[in-house]
Amino acid sequence: MCPGPVKKAVCWAICLALFSVLSAGRYDWSPAVRDFAIRGYAPHLFFAALFFPALYYVLADLEIGRVWRQAGCALLGVIYSFPNHWLGLDRYYLFRQGPTYWDWREPGMPAPEPNWFWGALHRLPDIPYEAPFFLLFLIAGFLTIRLWQKAHPSTTHLPWTHALPFVLFSVILLQTCLHLSLRSPYTYLPHYELRPQDHYWFHDYLFEGAKGAVNRDYTIFRYAELVFLGDARPLAVLPGRVFPMFLSSPWSAYINPYYVWIVFNVVAWSLACIAVYYLALNEFGPPCALFSTFFMASAQGLIVYVAQPKIYALAISGIAILLALQQRLFEPKRFRPSGALAFGAACALFMLTYESQPWLVGLALIAWLRGYNMKWTGLSLVMAFSLSESFTVLIKHMPQLALQVALVTTDGRPFPWDNIKDMFIGLHTNRLWRYSLRSLAGFGVVMFHAFNLCLAPALCGLFLARAATKRYLALLAVGIPALLTYTYFDLGSSAYYIQFPRLVYQCYPLVYVLCGLCLARLSESRFAVSWPRLGMWTAFFLVGLHFVWVNADVFGHPAIYYYWFYRYKAFA
């Protein structure tokens, strides 16, 4: 009889071999277009070989039954390997039926104008079938939550934990509805980069009739989807941001990507709320978890991107999810090597969602401070880095595919590594010291822009956190990748990129957990005998104030998000 690990490896090899055979049927292998088939098939198999085992073992650690795990992975396996070309269904792909997006400057398009409430009520819907789409999504979400609670009654052990998921999901959907099309910050922000009389816009429409406006950088992500769909044209992609397009491509082949990505983004946002709840619960208890999750449910970074068919919402949500996975999979009492390998695969997929190399340092530091198994932590992080670099090598050799570099200077020379290298090689210690101090000052400024109202309670929470020294430092280590990212650009004299507060938004789990701690302590305070609940109502008032602030832009206050996105002066 085969040992357990060998048997599992054989089973996975058989499953992936079957997947690879069926996936070949997605593409046209005739000689004239074989290069395009290879271009889509190779990265498709690469991601499948990481995604399905990681998903299966993460679900196992979450104590999902084996039958449900196997059924879910099998169903997804069929969807992602479905032989559309063999069955002749690829002729119904949306991009083969005509244009899938329209530039607002095309002849006959109406001139775009800001679409704020309450006037926007007279111009609804912002996308076709808006009301039934969100109603069905709400019902599906509620059913999923109810089934989960029924299968896991321990998740509702406190009175408010039963209603909390329903409230949070409703809040997320409401904010998504408010920020559709021309009210999406990532769509309207370019308009305020220039004077109103310049009438500058930078968007495409994903529906006919000037509906479903999205930022015009959409095309580079759409090209990545078309790579997986076997489109027979030379295309360009961002090599470090391809994995989400693997996830979306089977769905956006037949369904408008606007709908597909709203579902993806809302699900990712909801999972990030669960992750923040888990992190705060383990750190400071239920009250902190409650308030931290409320802040996560109205996170500015996700509001900016939730109505965009792009990777950004998944990249932001992935940070909290990855931190929660690390804490769960490496918890000493329940650690298993299979969990470490699953974490390594998840890290690799995260790094292929967005360029996130500083998180390798952050995760290693957190593991050391929390006393996790460093041998397996190191192995999982080396595995993640190796796999992400292997994909870069693979995609560089794909035919008919150009790679677009994410960060270049105006003259095409990569930065800012050249400037940093010159400082170290030339031993310019005074310059290095001066720039480092400047980085710390600039980091504080962009943190204020990125978190504004949340920063004051987070700083209070920082002083309220009472834990062992290493545990306290492990919490602070969540902010290290943000500091490293900002310092990298500042030391490299990148005057352009250090203007973006969103660079440091990646430390939001730290900020929101500390906010939750501050409000939890406030809610437990007894200010006066005659007003025993004053602290609790004050805490909920601050949560409500934050919700109003982050959604006030749709009533004609775009500066709220302009100064979240940029540091410099706007015309908003």
BAVEXTI-890098 format. One record per residue (C-alpha): residue number from 1; x, y, z. Coordinates in Angstrom, 2 decimals, always signed. Layout:
REC resi    east   north      up
REC  NUM       X       Y       Z
...
end
This chain:
REC resi    east   north      up
REC    1   +0.00   +0.00   +0.00
REC    2   +1.34   +3.46   -0.92
REC    3   +2.22   +5.90   +1.89
REC    4   -0.27   +8.75   +2.36
REC    5   +1.80  +11.56   +0.77
REC    6   +2.69   +9.41   -2.25
REC    7   -0.93   +8.44   -2.76
REC    8   -2.03  +12.07   -2.58
REC    9   +0.68  +13.11   -5.03
REC   10   -0.42  +10.42   -7.50
REC   11   -4.06  +11.49   -7.16
REC   12   -3.16  +15.12   -7.82
REC   13   -0.99  +14.14  -10.79
REC   14   -3.90  +12.21  -12.30
REC   15   -6.35  +15.09  -11.70
REC   16   -4.00  +17.69  -13.18
REC   17   -3.22  +15.44  -16.16
REC   18   -6.95  +15.12  -16.87
REC   19   -7.31  +18.89  -16.44
REC   20   -4.49  +19.50  -18.93
REC   21   -6.08  +17.22  -21.53
REC   22   -9.47  +18.90  -21.25
REC   23   -7.89  +22.38  -21.17
REC   24   -6.24  +21.66  -24.53
REC   25   -9.78  +21.66  -25.91
REC   26  -10.14  +25.34  -25.03
REC   27   -7.79  +26.35  -27.85
REC   28   -7.46  +26.10  -31.61
REC   29   -4.25  +24.16  -32.38
REC   30   -4.30  +24.52  -36.15
REC   31   -0.87  +25.58  -37.54
REC   32   -1.93  +29.14  -38.42
REC   33   -2.86  +30.02  -34.81
REC   34   -0.88  +27.46  -32.78
REC   35   +1.29  +30.17  -31.21
REC   36   -1.78  +31.78  -29.70
REC   37   -2.94  +28.42  -28.31
REC   38   +0.46  +27.84  -26.67
REC   39   +0.39  +31.40  -25.30
REC   40   -2.89  +30.76  -23.47
REC   41   -2.44  +27.08  -22.60
REC   42   +0.91  +27.26  -20.77
REC   43   +0.02  +29.97  -18.20
REC   44   -3.43  +28.40  -17.81
REC   45   -1.85  +25.12  -16.67
REC   46   +0.67  +26.94  -14.47
REC   47   -2.04  +28.71  -12.49
REC   48   -4.27  +25.65  -12.30
REC   49   -1.42  +23.57  -10.84
REC   50   -1.10  +26.12   -8.00
REC   51   -4.68  +27.24   -7.51
REC   52   -6.53  +23.93   -7.12
REC   53   -4.21  +22.23   -4.58
REC   54   -3.94  +25.47   -2.57
REC   55   -7.72  +25.88   -2.57
REC   56   -8.30  +22.25   -1.57
REC   57   -5.94  +22.27   +1.40
REC   58   -7.02  +25.69   +2.64
REC   59  -10.63  +24.44   +2.62
REC   60   -9.44  +21.34   +4.48
REC   61   -7.87  +23.51   +7.15
REC   62  -11.14  +25.42   +7.42
REC   63  -12.76  +22.07   +8.23
REC   64  -14.90  +21.90   +5.11
REC   65  -15.99  +18.29   +4.62
REC   66  -14.03  +16.15   +2.16
REC   67  -17.06  +15.52   -0.04
REC   68  -17.77  +19.25   -0.33
REC   69  -14.10  +20.02   -1.03
REC   70  -13.87  +17.41   -3.73
REC   71  -17.19  +18.39   -5.29
REC   72  -16.31  +22.10   -5.28
REC   73  -12.85  +21.61   -6.76
REC   74  -14.21  +19.16   -9.34
REC   75  -16.91  +21.62  -10.41
REC   76  -14.40  +24.44  -10.73
REC   77  -12.04  +22.09  -12.54
REC   78  -14.71  +21.37  -15.14
REC   79  -15.49  +25.08  -15.57
REC   80  -11.84  +26.11  -15.94
REC   81  -10.92  +23.24  -18.27
REC   82  -14.14  +23.17  -20.28
REC   83  -13.21  +22.36  -23.92
REC   84  -15.05  +25.25  -25.54
REC   85  -13.24  +24.95  -28.86
REC   86  -13.75  +21.20  -29.22
REC   87  -17.48  +21.72  -28.62
REC   88  -17.62  +24.74  -30.93
REC   89  -18.76  +27.04  -28.15
REC   90  -15.87  +29.47  -28.46
REC   91  -17.63  +31.13  -31.38
REC   92  -20.04  +32.57  -28.77
REC   93  -17.25  +34.34  -26.86
REC   94  -18.24  +37.97  -26.33
REC   95  -15.15  +39.36  -28.04
REC   96  -16.06  +37.41  -31.18
REC   97  -19.53  +38.97  -31.30
REC   98  -18.29  +42.54  -31.67
REC   99  -16.71  +45.30  -29.55
REC  100  -16.65  +44.68  -25.79
REC  101  -15.76  +48.23  -24.75
REC  102  -16.08  +51.72  -26.21
REC  103  -13.89  +54.79  -25.82
REC  104  -15.93  +57.81  -24.66
REC  105  -14.29  +59.87  -27.45
REC  106  -15.79  +57.74  -30.23
REC  107  -18.17  +59.59  -32.59
REC  108  -21.73  +59.61  -31.37
REC  109  -20.84  +59.17  -27.70
REC  110  -22.46  +61.68  -25.32
REC  111  -20.09  +64.05  -23.54
REC  112  -19.53  +62.67  -20.02
REC  113  -20.42  +64.78  -17.01
REC  114  -20.07  +64.12  -13.25
REC  115  -22.99  +61.98  -12.17
REC  116  -23.62  +62.82   -8.50
REC  117  -26.65  +62.13   -6.34
REC  118  -29.37  +63.17   -6.07
REC  119  -29.50  +64.04   -9.73
REC  120  -28.13  +60.61  -10.61
REC  121  -31.45  +59.07   -9.56
REC  122  -32.95  +60.49  -12.77
REC  123  -30.27  +58.78  -14.89
REC  124  -30.47  +55.26  -13.50
REC  125  -29.61  +52.54  -14.23
REC  126  -25.83  +52.98  -14.46
REC  127  -25.51  +49.48  -15.94
REC  128  -28.12  +47.31  -17.67
REC  129  -30.26  +45.19  -15.32
REC  130  -28.74  +46.93  -12.31
REC  131  -31.62  +46.31   -9.89
REC  132  -32.19  +42.60  -10.63
REC  133  -28.43  +41.94  -10.67
REC  134  -27.86  +43.37   -7.20
REC  135  -31.06  +41.85   -5.83
REC  136  -30.02  +38.38   -6.98
REC  137  -26.53  +38.95   -5.64
REC  138  -27.94  +39.99   -2.26
REC  139  -30.18  +36.91   -2.09
REC  140  -27.32  +34.60   -3.09
REC  141  -25.06  +36.16   -0.48
REC  142  -27.66  +35.83   +2.27
REC  143  -28.31  +32.18   +1.37
REC  144  -24.59  +31.42   +1.45
REC  145  -24.19  +33.07   +4.86
REC  146  -27.22  +31.24   +6.24
REC  147  -25.98  +27.85   +5.02
REC  148  -22.53  +28.51   +6.49
REC  149  -23.98  +29.48   +9.87
REC  150  -26.20  +26.41   +9.86
REC  151  -23.22  +24.15   +9.15
REC  152  -20.97  +25.98  +11.65
REC  153  -23.15  +26.97  +14.65
REC  154  -20.05  +27.88  +16.68
REC  155  -19.63  +30.99  +14.50
REC  156  -22.77  +32.53  +16.06
REC  157  -21.93  +32.00  +19.74
REC  158  -22.39  +35.71  +20.54
REC  159  -25.77  +37.46  +20.07
REC  160  -24.53  +39.93  +17.46
REC  161  -22.44  +37.45  +15.44
REC  162  -25.55  +35.99  +13.79
REC  163  -26.61  +39.32  +12.22
REC  164  -23.12  +40.74  +11.59
REC  165  -22.35  +38.94   +8.27
REC  166  -25.73  +39.95   +6.82
REC  167  -25.18  +43.59   +7.79
REC  168  -21.64  +43.67   +6.42
REC  169  -22.59  +42.07   +3.10
REC  170  -25.48  +44.53   +2.70
REC  171  -23.18  +47.48   +3.45
REC  172  -20.61  +46.28   +0.90
REC  173  -23.28  +45.87   -1.79
REC  174  -24.78  +49.28   -0.98
REC  175  -21.41  +51.01   -1.37
REC  176  -20.81  +49.14   -4.62
REC  177  -24.15  +50.39   -5.96
REC  178  -23.31  +53.94   -4.93
REC  179  -19.97  +53.86   -6.77
REC  180  -20.92  +52.41  -10.15
REC  181  -19.78  +53.76  -13.52
REC  182  -18.95  +57.51  -13.48
REC  183  -19.29  +57.60   -9.67
REC  184  -16.48  +55.08   -9.26
REC  185  -13.49  +57.03   -7.87
REC  186  -11.03  +55.31  -10.21
REC  187  -13.20  +56.45  -13.13
REC  188  -13.84  +60.06  -12.15
REC  189  -10.46  +60.95  -10.58
REC  190   -8.66  +61.68  -13.91
REC  191  -11.31  +64.30  -14.68
REC  192  -10.05  +66.40  -11.76
REC  193   -6.38  +66.24  -12.71
REC  194   -6.96  +69.14  -15.12
REC  195   -9.13  +72.25  -15.14
REC  196  -12.89  +71.73  -15.67
REC  197  -12.77  +73.66  -18.95
REC  198  -10.31  +71.09  -20.36
REC  199  -13.07  +68.48  -20.10
REC  200  -10.52  +65.73  -19.57
REC  201  -11.74  +62.18  -19.04
REC  202   -9.94  +58.86  -19.16
REC  203  -12.43  +56.01  -19.39
REC  204  -14.10  +53.40  -21.54
REC  205  -17.65  +52.08  -21.42
REC  206  -18.28  +48.35  -21.06
REC  207  -21.90  +48.58  -22.22
REC  208  -23.47  +50.23  -25.22
REC  209  -25.29  +53.46  -24.57
REC  210  -22.47  +54.97  -22.46
REC  211  -23.09  +52.64  -19.52
REC  212  -20.58  +51.01  -17.16
REC  213  -17.68  +53.49  -17.30
REC  214  -14.27  +52.20  -16.15
REC  215  -10.78  +53.70  -16.09
REC  216   -9.11  +53.29  -19.49
REC  217   -6.22  +51.20  -18.14
REC  218   -8.80  +48.42  -18.42
REC  219   -7.42  +47.41  -21.81
REC  220   -4.17  +45.95  -20.44
REC  221   -6.17  +43.67  -18.12
REC  222   -8.65  +42.75  -20.82
REC  223   -5.73  +41.67  -22.99
REC  224   -4.66  +39.25  -20.26
REC  225   -8.14  +37.72  -20.24
REC  226   -7.98  +37.38  -24.02
REC  227   -4.64  +35.55  -23.71
REC  228   -6.39  +32.83  -21.68
REC  229   -9.27  +32.78  -24.16
REC  230   -6.98  +32.14  -27.13
REC  231   -7.57  +35.40  -29.00
REC  232   -5.48  +35.20  -32.19
REC  233   -3.86  +38.65  -31.98
REC  234   -0.53  +39.88  -30.60
REC  235   -1.24  +41.18  -27.10
REC  236   +0.58  +42.84  -24.18
REC  237   +0.24  +42.07  -20.47
REC  238   +1.67  +43.09  -17.10
REC  239   +3.47  +39.86  -16.09
REC  240   +3.05  +40.39  -12.34
REC  241   -0.72  +40.94  -12.54
REC  242   -2.03  +38.00  -14.53
REC  243   -3.47  +35.52  -12.01
REC  244   -6.82  +37.32  -11.45
REC  245   -7.40  +37.28  -15.19
REC  246   -6.99  +33.49  -15.15
REC  247   -9.77  +33.42  -12.55
REC  248  -12.09  +35.71  -14.50
REC  249  -11.52  +34.47  -18.05
REC  250  -13.96  +31.47  -18.12
REC  251  -16.73  +33.73  -16.86
REC  252  -16.00  +36.90  -18.83
REC  253  -15.84  +34.79  -22.00
REC  254  -19.64  +34.77  -22.03
REC  255  -20.70  +37.36  -19.42
REC  256  -19.93  +41.07  -19.54
REC  257  -16.76  +41.60  -17.46
REC  258  -18.42  +44.40  -15.49
REC  259  -20.81  +41.91  -13.86
REC  260  -18.10  +39.29  -13.42
REC  261  -15.71  +41.64  -11.68
REC  262  -18.31  +43.15   -9.37
REC  263  -18.97  +39.62   -8.13
REC  264  -15.25  +38.87   -7.80
REC  265  -14.51  +42.16   -6.05
REC  266  -17.42  +41.96   -3.62
REC  267  -16.54  +38.36   -2.72
REC  268  -12.89  +39.35   -2.19
REC  269  -13.95  +42.33   -0.05
REC  270  -16.22  +40.08   +2.03
REC  271  -13.41  +37.57   +2.55
REC  272  -11.12  +40.42   +3.63
REC  273  -13.73  +41.41   +6.24
REC  274  -13.72  +37.83   +7.55
REC  275   -9.92  +37.88   +7.62
REC  276   -9.77  +41.18   +9.57
REC  277  -12.39  +39.83  +11.98
REC  278  -10.27  +36.72  +12.53
REC  279   -7.07  +38.70  +13.06
REC  280   -8.67  +41.16  +15.49
REC  281  -10.53  +38.41  +17.36
REC  282   -7.33  +36.48  +18.00
REC  283   -5.44  +39.62  +18.98
REC  284   -7.84  +41.58  +21.19
REC  285  -11.17  +39.74  +21.47
REC  286  -14.74  +40.06  +20.10
REC  287  -15.42  +43.80  +20.65
REC  288  -12.26  +44.74  +18.77
REC  289  -13.16  +42.27  +16.01
REC  290  -16.60  +43.84  +15.65
REC  291  -15.38  +47.41  +15.22
REC  292  -12.36  +46.45  +13.10
REC  293  -14.65  +44.64  +10.68
REC  294  -16.95  +47.65  +10.41
REC  295  -13.97  +49.75   +9.32
REC  296  -12.97  +47.06   +6.83
REC  297  -16.49  +47.01   +5.41
REC  298  -16.12  +50.70   +4.48
REC  299  -12.48  +50.57   +3.39
REC  300  -11.62  +53.45   +1.06
REC  301   -9.18  +51.43   -1.02
REC  302  -11.85  +48.91   -1.91
REC  303  -14.47  +51.55   -2.62
REC  304  -12.06  +53.04   -5.18
REC  305  -11.74  +49.78   -7.11
REC  306  -14.83  +47.68   -6.37
REC  307  -16.61  +48.71   -9.60
REC  308  -13.53  +48.24  -11.81
REC  309  -12.89  +45.03  -13.84
REC  310   -9.28  +44.88  -12.71
REC  311   -6.95  +43.23  -10.26
REC  312   -6.72  +45.99   -7.65
REC  313   -9.57  +45.01   -5.31
REC  314   -8.31  +41.42   -5.25
REC  315   -4.76  +42.62   -4.54
REC  316   -5.90  +44.81   -1.63
REC  317   -8.18  +42.12   -0.17
REC  318   -5.46  +39.52   -0.59
REC  319   -3.28  +41.19   +2.07
REC  320   -5.71  +40.58   +4.93
REC  321   -6.57  +37.12   +3.59
REC  322   -2.89  +36.17   +3.42
REC  323   -2.24  +37.39   +6.98
REC  324   -5.20  +35.40   +8.29
REC  325   -4.06  +32.31   +6.38
REC  326   -0.58  +32.59   +7.85
REC  327   -1.96  +32.88  +11.35
REC  328   -4.25  +29.91  +10.92
REC  329   -1.99  +27.57   +8.94
REC  330   +1.12  +28.17  +11.08
REC  331   -0.57  +28.21  +14.49
REC  332   +1.77  +25.91  +16.47
REC  333   -0.91  +23.62  +17.94
REC  334   -2.41  +22.76  +14.55
REC  335   +0.50  +23.21  +12.15
REC  336   +0.94  +20.67   +9.32
REC  337   +3.48  +20.69   +6.48
REC  338   +0.67  +20.52   +3.91
REC  339   -0.59  +23.84   +5.28
REC  340   +2.83  +25.42   +4.78
REC  341   +2.94  +24.22   +1.16
REC  342   -0.59  +25.54   +0.58
REC  343   +0.50  +28.87   +2.05
REC  344   +3.51  +28.97   -0.27
REC  345   +1.24  +28.43   -3.28
REC  346   -1.17  +31.11   -2.01
REC  347   +1.74  +33.55   -1.57
REC  348   +2.91  +32.86   -5.12
REC  349   -0.57  +33.56   -6.49
REC  350   -0.74  +36.75   -4.42
REC  351   +2.60  +37.90   -5.88
REC  352   +1.21  +37.22   -9.36
REC  353   -1.84  +39.33   -8.57
REC  354   +0.24  +42.43   -7.81
REC  355   +3.95  +43.10   -7.35
REC  356   +4.16  +42.48   -3.59
REC  357   +7.75  +41.41   -2.88
REC  358   +8.03  +43.48   +0.37
REC  359   +5.45  +41.16   +1.90
REC  360   +7.97  +38.31   +1.81
REC  361   +9.99  +40.30   +4.35
REC  362   +6.88  +41.21   +6.36
REC  363   +5.58  +37.64   +6.53
REC  364   +8.98  +36.27   +7.54
REC  365   +9.28  +38.88  +10.30
REC  366   +5.76  +38.18  +11.58
REC  367   +6.49  +34.43  +11.64
REC  368   +9.68  +34.94  +13.67
REC  369   +8.04  +37.28  +16.17
REC  370   +5.06  +34.98  +16.67
REC  371   +7.18  +31.86  +17.08
REC  372   +5.95  +30.02  +13.99
REC  373   +7.93  +27.17  +12.48
REC  374  +10.68  +29.13  +10.73
REC  375  +11.96  +26.22   +8.67
REC  376   +8.61  +25.71   +7.00
REC  377   +7.95  +29.45   +6.86
REC  378  +11.21  +29.98   +5.03
REC  379  +10.46  +27.07   +2.71
REC  380   +6.99  +28.41   +1.88
REC  381   +8.29  +31.92   +1.16
REC  382  +11.20  +30.64   -0.95
REC  383   +8.67  +28.48   -2.78
REC  384   +6.44  +31.52   -3.37
REC  385   +9.30  +33.62   -4.71
REC  386  +10.62  +30.79   -6.90
REC  387   +7.20  +30.09   -8.39
REC  388   +6.51  +33.75   -9.15
REC  389   +9.92  +34.13  -10.81
REC  390   +9.36  +30.88  -12.72
REC  391   +6.15  +32.31  -14.12
REC  392   +8.03  +35.44  -15.20
REC  393  +10.50  +33.25  -17.10
REC  394   +7.66  +31.23  -18.61
REC  395   +5.66  +34.20  -19.83
REC  396   +8.75  +35.87  -21.31
REC  397   +9.03  +32.92  -23.70
REC  398   +5.40  +32.95  -24.81
REC  399   +4.95  +33.71  -28.52
REC  400   +2.97  +36.71  -29.73
REC  401   +3.04  +38.26  -26.26
REC  402   +4.62  +41.59  -25.28
REC  403   +5.36  +42.34  -21.64
REC  404   +4.64  +45.79  -20.27
REC  405   +6.83  +46.94  -17.38
REC  406   +4.78  +48.39  -14.52
REC  407   +7.34  +50.96  -13.35
REC  408   +9.57  +52.87  -15.74
REC  409  +10.94  +56.41  -15.96
REC  410  +10.00  +58.79  -18.73
REC  411  +13.15  +57.84  -20.64
REC  412  +12.36  +54.13  -20.34
REC  413  +15.07  +53.35  -17.76
REC  414  +13.86  +51.19  -14.84
REC  415  +13.84  +52.90  -11.46
REC  416  +14.39  +53.50   -8.60
REC  417  +16.90  +50.73   -8.00
REC  418  +19.65  +52.55   -9.94
REC  419  +19.63  +55.50   -7.51
REC  420  +19.62  +53.26   -4.43
REC  421  +22.46  +51.17   -5.82
REC  422  +24.54  +54.28   -6.52
REC  423  +24.10  +55.47   -2.93
REC  424  +25.26  +52.16   -1.46
REC  425  +28.10  +51.50   -3.89
REC  426  +29.36  +55.09   -3.62
REC  427  +29.03  +55.01   +0.19
REC  428  +27.05  +58.25   +0.17
REC  429  +26.20  +57.93   +3.85
REC  430  +25.11  +61.54   +4.38
REC  431  +22.79  +61.37   +1.41
REC  432  +21.42  +58.00   +2.57
REC  433  +20.80  +59.32   +6.10
REC  434  +19.12  +62.48   +4.80
REC  435  +16.90  +60.55   +2.40
REC  436  +15.95  +58.04   +5.11
REC  437  +14.75  +60.82   +7.42
REC  438  +12.85  +62.35   +4.52
REC  439  +11.23  +58.98   +3.86
REC  440   +9.94  +58.71   +7.43
REC  441   +8.46  +62.21   +7.24
REC  442   +6.89  +61.53   +3.86
REC  443   +5.56  +58.20   +5.10
REC  444   +3.65  +59.98   +7.84
REC  445   +2.13  +62.41   +5.33
REC  446   +0.92  +59.72   +2.93
REC  447   -0.42  +57.66   +5.86
REC  448   -2.60  +60.64   +6.77
REC  449   -3.86  +60.87   +3.18
REC  450   -4.49  +57.11   +2.96
REC  451   -6.35  +56.71   +6.28
REC  452   -7.41  +60.28   +7.29
REC  453  -10.25  +59.76   +9.84
REC  454   -8.95  +56.33  +10.87
REC  455   -5.47  +57.49  +11.77
REC  456   -6.34  +59.19  +15.11
REC  457   -8.16  +56.17  +16.65
REC  458   -5.45  +53.87  +15.25
REC  459   -2.76  +55.88  +17.04
REC  460   -4.81  +55.69  +20.24
REC  461   -5.15  +51.95  +19.74
REC  462   -1.39  +51.69  +19.37
REC  463   -0.97  +52.82  +22.97
REC  464   -3.87  +50.69  +24.23
REC  465   -2.40  +47.46  +22.87
REC  466   -1.12  +45.49  +25.83
REC  467   +0.72  +42.34  +24.89
REC  468   +4.07  +40.62  +25.20
REC  469   +6.84  +42.52  +23.43
REC  470   +7.23  +40.10  +20.51
REC  471   +3.48  +39.87  +19.96
REC  472   +3.22  +43.66  +19.96
REC  473   +6.08  +43.90  +17.46
REC  474   +4.44  +41.21  +15.30
REC  475   +1.36  +43.41  +15.08
REC  476   +3.46  +46.42  +14.09
REC  477   +5.31  +44.29  +11.51
REC  478   +2.13  +44.35   +9.40
REC  479   +3.12  +47.92   +8.54
REC  480   +6.68  +47.05   +7.49
REC  481   +5.88  +46.23   +3.81
REC  482   +4.17  +49.61   +3.41
REC  483   +7.17  +51.39   +4.90
REC  484   +9.57  +49.40   +2.71
REC  485   +7.55  +50.19   -0.41
REC  486   +7.45  +53.91   +0.28
REC  487  +11.13  +54.03   +1.27
REC  488  +12.11  +52.16   -1.87
REC  489  +10.56  +54.82   -4.07
REC  490  +11.68  +57.74   -1.93
REC  491  +15.32  +56.61   -1.69
REC  492  +15.21  +56.01   -5.40
REC  493  +14.25  +59.67   -5.97
REC  494  +10.97  +58.73   -7.60
REC  495   +9.21  +62.06   -7.15
REC  496   +6.21  +60.75   -9.08
REC  497   +5.37  +57.58   -7.18
REC  498   +5.86  +58.96   -3.68
REC  499   +2.89  +61.24   -4.45
REC  500   +0.58  +58.22   -4.20
REC  501   -0.84  +57.57   -0.69
REC  502   -2.22  +54.28   -2.02
REC  503   +1.36  +52.96   -1.82
REC  504   +1.00  +52.65   +1.95
REC  505   -2.64  +51.54   +2.04
REC  506   -1.39  +47.96   +2.20
REC  507   -0.96  +48.32   +5.96
REC  508   -4.74  +48.67   +6.41
REC  509   -5.07  +45.47   +8.53
REC  510   -2.87  +47.09  +11.16
REC  511   -4.73  +50.41  +11.05
REC  512   -8.22  +48.88  +11.15
REC  513   -7.38  +46.46  +13.96
REC  514   -5.96  +49.32  +16.04
REC  515   -9.05  +51.43  +15.23
REC  516  -11.20  +48.55  +16.39
REC  517   -9.21  +48.26  +19.61
REC  518   -9.62  +51.96  +20.35
REC  519  -13.37  +51.88  +19.77
REC  520  -13.75  +48.62  +21.72
REC  521  -12.12  +50.22  +24.75
REC  522  -14.27  +53.32  +24.24
REC  523  -17.44  +51.22  +24.10
REC  524  -16.52  +49.55  +27.40
REC  525  -15.88  +52.86  +29.18
REC  526  -18.30  +54.16  +31.79
REC  527  -18.22  +57.94  +31.61
REC  528  -21.13  +58.57  +33.95
REC  529  -23.52  +56.54  +36.09
REC  530  -26.53  +58.16  +34.42
REC  531  -25.15  +57.43  +30.94
REC  532  -23.73  +53.89  +31.14
REC  533  -23.93  +53.32  +27.39
REC  534  -22.43  +56.64  +26.31
REC  535  -19.09  +55.06  +25.37
REC  536  -20.78  +52.38  +23.25
REC  537  -22.95  +54.88  +21.39
REC  538  -19.95  +57.15  +20.83
REC  539  -18.04  +54.23  +19.31
REC  540  -20.91  +53.41  +16.95
REC  541  -21.26  +57.10  +16.08
REC  542  -17.61  +57.15  +14.97
REC  543  -18.19  +54.05  +12.85
REC  544  -21.19  +55.76  +11.24
REC  545  -19.20  +58.96  +10.72
REC  546  -16.51  +57.01   +8.89
REC  547  -19.15  +55.35   +6.70
REC  548  -20.67  +58.74   +5.80
REC  549  -17.24  +60.23   +5.07
REC  550  -16.07  +57.49   +2.70
REC  551  -19.35  +57.59   +0.76
REC  552  -19.87  +61.37   +0.67
REC  553  -18.05  +61.62   -2.66
REC  554  -21.12  +60.42   -4.55
REC  555  -22.95  +63.55   -3.38
REC  556  -20.47  +65.81   -5.17
REC  557  -17.33  +65.72   -2.99
REC  558  -14.68  +64.03   -5.18
REC  559  -11.81  +65.66   -3.25
REC  560  -12.23  +62.97   -0.58
REC  561  -10.84  +60.39   -2.96
REC  562   -8.58  +62.67   -4.94
REC  563   -6.49  +63.25   -1.83
REC  564   -6.66  +59.54   -1.02
REC  565   -5.17  +58.83   -4.45
REC  566   -2.74  +61.76   -4.81
REC  567   -0.86  +64.15   -2.55
REC  568   -0.70  +67.08   -4.93
REC  569   -3.28  +69.77   -5.60
REC  570   -6.35  +68.96   -7.67
REC  571   -9.23  +70.74   -9.36
REC  572  -11.76  +68.72   -7.34
end
